[in-house]
């Protein structure tokens, strides 16, 4: 199976997190505290802590999330043509 990746910007992530009961800032603060506690015992968690802190700073600086526009919706593509048709139309 080929892997699929999806990327979202900071404003979209903030909007997704705001749909939860707690504020995104509180969620990341709790996560940062947990990782900080456990990173004292495990040096491998230092990079995770740096990532959490960086992500928290990105969300704080992103401002208010913008509503999704029509351009943000995934387009519906037509059915692919057969290889024979593609070859003949080249």
VENQUINOR-V979289 format. One record per residue. N is the residue number from 0. RES is the residue in three letters. PSI is psi as a letter, one per 40 degrees, with the letter a starting at -180 (* if undefined). Layout:
((N & RES & PSI) (N & RES & PSI))
This chain:
((0 & UNK & h) (1 & UNK & i) (2 & UNK & i) (3 & UNK & i) (4 & UNK & i) (5 & UNK & h) (6 & UNK & i) (7 & UNK & i) (8 & UNK & i) (9 & UNK & d) (10 & UNK & d) (11 & UNK & d) (12 & UNK & d) (13 & UNK & d) (14 & UNK & d) (15 & UNK & d) (16 & UNK & d) (17 & UNK & e) (18 & UNK & e) (19 & UNK & i) (20 & UNK & d) (21 & UNK & i) (22 & UNK & i) (23 & UNK & d) (24 & UNK & d) (25 & UNK & d) (26 & UNK & d) (27 & UNK & d) (28 & UNK & d) (29 & UNK & d) (30 & UNK & d) (31 & UNK & d) (32 & UNK & d) (33 & UNK & d) (34 & UNK & d) (35 & UNK & d) (36 & UNK & d) (37 & UNK & d) (38 & UNK & e) (39 & UNK & d) (40 & UNK & d) (41 & UNK & h) (42 & UNK & e) (43 & UNK & e) (44 & UNK & e) (45 & UNK & d) (46 & UNK & d) (47 & UNK & d) (48 & UNK & d) (49 & UNK & d) (50 & UNK & d) (51 & UNK & d) (52 & UNK & d) (53 & UNK & d) (54 & UNK & d) (55 & UNK & d) (56 & UNK & d) (57 & UNK & d) (58 & UNK & d) (59 & UNK & d) (60 & UNK & e) (61 & UNK & e) (62 & UNK & a) (63 & UNK & h) (64 & UNK & i) (65 & UNK & i) (66 & UNK & i) (67 & UNK & h) (68 & UNK & i) (69 & UNK & d) (70 & UNK & d) (71 & UNK & e) (72 & UNK & h) (73 & UNK & h) (74 & UNK & i) (75 & UNK & h) (76 & UNK & i) (77 & UNK & i) (78 & UNK & i) (79 & UNK & i) (80 & UNK & i) (81 & UNK & i) (82 & UNK & d) (83 & UNK & d) (84 & UNK & d) (85 & UNK & d) (86 & UNK & d) (87 & UNK & d) (88 & UNK & e) (89 & UNK & *))
